Amino acid sequence: MVGQAARAQTRPMNNPLYLGILFALVCAFITNLAFLFKHRGAVAAPPVDIRRPLASAAGLFRSKWFLIGWLVAAGAWVFHVLALSLAPLSVVQTVLAGGLVLLAVMADRLFGFRVGRRQWAGLTAAAVGMGLVAISLPAVNGAHSSYSLTAAIAFEGVLLGLIALIIVLPRLLGVRVKGRGLALAAAAGLMFGASGVAVKALTGLLAEHALLGLASPWLPFAALVSVTAFYTSARALQDGEAVPVIATTGTAANVIGIAAGIVVFGDPLPSDTLGIVMQAAGFVLVVAAAALMPAPVRAARVDGAPQERPAAPLPHRAGRRFGPRDGYIRHVRGTDKGERPVEACG
């Protein structure tokens, strides 16, 4: 009897869903670490120019911190795929969203950023909001990898149109560089979300058709969107402040993942009034968090940051000089046409 009771107690923990949630938690921690490393490298690399993709990629990867961040992000992607293969998309993205609080702690304790009260409030609101969404989700069984092809194509099409609008609109409106950085961060997050939808669809095809599932158009689509997100995210890290940019990217990707889980993959919605109210409150908190995040983030000097020597005075252009940014003393060798500093490679 004792043995049967013990097996009954441990059986739920053997559910693949719990393993998927564990993989998602690991992914959340590693993803935040990767973003912070990539930010450290991106601010020391030449500005990303999408018209010169190979040169821009070479400039980024010559920065050792960006290379380290990219390798760490590759490890996070493996855990993300494992989580998606075992748990519903909405559950995985909700767990990843809860990792936003880890971002504030890691940025403050490990990377020397002084996270302001507004950022703490925004990150906490996002985490609590996603927590409410997670609590209100009905119980699920299986990975929920089946989907409607028509719904998936329509969802991705609307998403791509929204991405294009977010990228183009700030430039048309003459938004300042930091504002464009946040817009690019949101666009990159939507791209990561679109890629996640494609990867989730692929996991279902692989489970059903084995390696033949790789012949699906979802594979090249996921690769193309991921590469575009790579450049967009790197430029966002260069133009914006670290914590708001990373939080905006993560929040956008997670919201899209939760929405896609419900719309495309049929993840269940709450059936009672309390669950619906909790989900609505959760999404309101996420929107409020997005409004709080763009405030400036003060930064402290980071020991061991690349190019720690004080930047040499620049020739004056339009009366502007450039100094410390985001905790790093940048080694600057000039300015580009947009009056942004062109930095030496770190």
BELJOGI-V725826 format. One record per pair of residues at least 6 apart in sequence whose ideal C-beta (glycine too) atoms are under 7 Angstrom apart, sorted by the first residue. I is the first residue (numbers start at 1). J is the second residue. D is the distance in whole Angstrom. If there is no record, write none. Layout:
BEGIN
{{I;J;D} {I;J;D}}
END
This chain:
BEGIN
{{16;86;4} {17;86;7} {17;87;5} {17;140;7} {19;86;5} {20;83;5} {20;86;3} {20;87;3} {20;92;7} {21;87;6} {21;91;7} {21;95;6} {23;79;5} {23;82;5} {23;83;4} {23;86;7} {24;83;4} {24;87;7} {24;92;5} {24;95;4} {24;96;6} {25;95;6} {26;79;5} {27;76;5} {27;79;4} {27;80;5} {27;83;6} {27;96;6} {28;95;7} {28;96;5} {28;98;7} {28;99;3} {28;102;6} {29;99;6} {29;102;6} {30;72;6} {30;75;6} {30;76;4} {30;79;7} {31;73;7} {31;76;4} {32;99;6} {32;102;5} {32;103;5} {32;106;6} {33;72;6} {33;106;6} {34;69;5} {34;72;4} {34;73;4} {34;76;6} {35;246;4} {36;106;6} {36;107;6} {36;111;5} {36;242;7} {37;65;5} {37;68;5} {37;69;3} {37;72;6} {38;66;5} {38;69;3} {38;70;7} {38;237;6} {39;237;5} {39;242;5} {40;65;4} {40;305;6} {40;306;7} {40;328;7} {41;60;7} {41;63;4} {41;64;7} {41;65;3} {41;66;3} {41;67;7} {41;69;6} {41;346;6} {42;60;7} {42;66;6} {42;234;5} {42;237;4} {42;238;5} {43;238;6} {43;325;6} {43;326;6} {43;328;6} {43;330;6} {44;63;5} {44;306;4} {44;307;6} {44;328;7} {44;330;7} {44;343;6} {44;345;7} {44;346;3} {45;59;5} {45;60;5} {45;63;4} {45;66;6} {45;343;7} {45;345;6} {45;346;7} {46;59;4} {46;342;6} {46;343;7} {46;345;7} {47;238;6} {47;336;6} {47;340;6} {47;342;6} {48;56;5} {48;231;6} {48;234;5} {48;235;4} {48;238;6} {49;56;5} {50;231;6} {53;231;7} {56;231;7} {59;345;6} {60;66;5} {60;234;6} {61;67;5} {62;345;5} {63;306;7} {63;345;6} {63;346;5} {64;346;7} {65;306;6} {65;346;7} {81;199;6} {83;92;5} {84;92;6} {84;199;6} {84;200;5} {84;203;5} {85;143;6} {85;203;4} {86;143;6} {87;143;6} {88;140;5} {88;143;7} {88;144;4} {88;261;6} {88;265;7} {88;267;5} {89;196;7} {89;200;5} {89;257;5} {89;260;6} {89;261;4} {89;265;6} {89;267;7} {90;137;7} {90;257;7} {90;258;5} {90;261;3} {90;262;6} {90;267;4} {91;137;7} {91;140;7} {92;257;7} {93;254;4} {93;257;3} {93;258;5} {93;261;7} {94;130;5} {94;133;6} {94;134;4} {94;258;6} {96;254;6} {97;126;6} {97;127;7} {97;130;4} {97;250;7} {97;251;7} {97;254;4} {98;127;5} {98;130;5} {98;131;6} {100;123;5} {100;126;5} {100;127;5} {100;247;6} {100;250;6} {101;123;6} {101;124;7} {101;127;5} {103;123;6} {103;243;7} {103;246;6} {103;247;6} {104;115;5} {104;119;7} {104;120;6} {104;123;5} {104;243;7} {107;113;4} {107;115;6} {107;242;7} {107;243;5} {108;115;5} {111;302;6} {111;327;7} {112;300;4} {112;301;7} {112;302;4} {112;327;5} {113;242;6} {113;243;6} {113;297;6} {113;299;5} {113;300;7} {113;327;6} {114;298;5} {114;299;6} {114;300;6} {115;243;6} {115;297;7} {116;295;6} {116;297;6} {116;298;6} {118;292;5} {118;295;4} {119;243;5} {119;244;7} {119;293;6} {119;295;7} {119;297;6} {121;292;5} {122;247;7} {122;289;4} {122;292;3} {122;293;4} {123;247;6} {123;289;7} {125;285;5} {125;288;5} {125;289;4} {125;292;7} {126;247;7} {126;251;6} {126;285;7} {126;286;6} {126;289;4} {128;285;6} {129;282;4} {129;283;7} {129;285;3} {129;286;4} {129;289;7} {130;254;7} {130;282;6} {130;286;7} {132;278;5} {132;279;7} {132;281;6} {132;282;4} {133;258;6} {133;279;5} {133;282;4} {135;278;6} {136;270;5} {136;275;4} {136;278;4} {136;279;5} {138;268;4} {138;270;6} {138;271;7} {140;267;7} {140;268;6} {143;203;7} {144;265;5} {144;266;6} {144;267;6} {145;200;6} {145;203;5} {145;204;3} {145;207;6} {145;265;7} {146;204;6} {147;201;6} {147;204;7} {147;264;5} {147;265;5} {148;264;7} {151;263;6} {151;264;5} {152;197;7} {152;201;6} {152;264;5} {155;197;7} {155;260;6} {155;263;6} {155;264;5} {156;194;6} {156;197;6} {159;190;6} {159;194;5} {159;256;7} {162;190;6} {163;187;5} {163;190;5} {163;191;6} {166;183;5} {166;186;6} {166;187;5} {167;183;7} {167;184;7} {167;187;5} {170;179;6} {170;180;5} {170;183;4} {171;180;7} {175;183;7} {177;239;5} {177;340;6} {178;239;7} {178;240;5} {178;241;7} {180;239;6} {181;236;5} {181;239;3} {181;240;3} {181;245;6} {182;240;5} {182;244;6} {182;245;7} {182;248;6} {182;294;6} {184;232;5} {184;235;6} {184;236;4} {184;239;7} {185;236;4} {185;240;6} {185;245;4} {185;248;4} {185;249;5} {186;248;5} {186;252;5} {187;232;6} {188;229;5} {188;232;4} {188;233;4} {188;236;6} {188;249;5} {189;248;6} {189;249;4} {189;250;7} {189;251;7} {189;252;3} {189;253;4} {190;252;5} {190;256;6} {191;225;5} {191;228;6} {191;229;4} {191;232;6} {192;229;5} {192;253;4} {193;252;7} {193;253;4} {193;256;3} {193;257;5} {193;260;7} {194;225;5} {195;222;5} {195;225;5} {195;226;5} {195;229;7} {196;253;7} {196;257;5} {197;260;5} {197;264;6} {198;218;4} {198;221;5} {198;222;4} {199;222;5} {200;265;7} {201;218;5} {202;213;6} {202;216;6} {202;218;5} {202;219;6} {202;222;7} {205;213;3} {205;216;5} {206;213;4} {233;249;6} {236;245;5} {236;249;7} {237;245;6} {241;296;6} {241;297;5} {241;326;6} {242;297;7} {242;326;5} {243;297;5} {244;293;4} {244;294;5} {244;297;6} {247;293;5} {248;290;7} {248;293;6} {251;286;6} {251;289;7} {251;290;6} {255;286;6} {261;267;4} {262;269;6} {270;276;5} {270;279;6} {299;326;5} {299;327;4} {300;327;6} {301;327;6} {302;327;4} {302;328;6} {305;327;7} {305;328;4} {306;328;7} {306;346;3} {307;329;7} {307;330;6} {307;331;4} {307;344;6} {307;346;5} {308;329;6} {309;329;7} {309;331;6} {310;329;6} {311;322;7} {311;323;7} {311;329;6} {311;330;5} {311;331;6} {311;332;5} {313;321;7} {314;321;6} {314;322;6} {314;332;6} {314;335;7} {317;335;5} {317;339;7} {318;339;6} {320;339;6} {322;332;6} {322;341;4} {330;341;7} {330;343;5} {331;343;6} {331;344;4} {332;341;4} {332;342;7} {332;343;5} {333;342;6} {333;343;7} {333;344;5} {334;342;5} {335;341;6} {335;342;6} {336;342;5}}
END
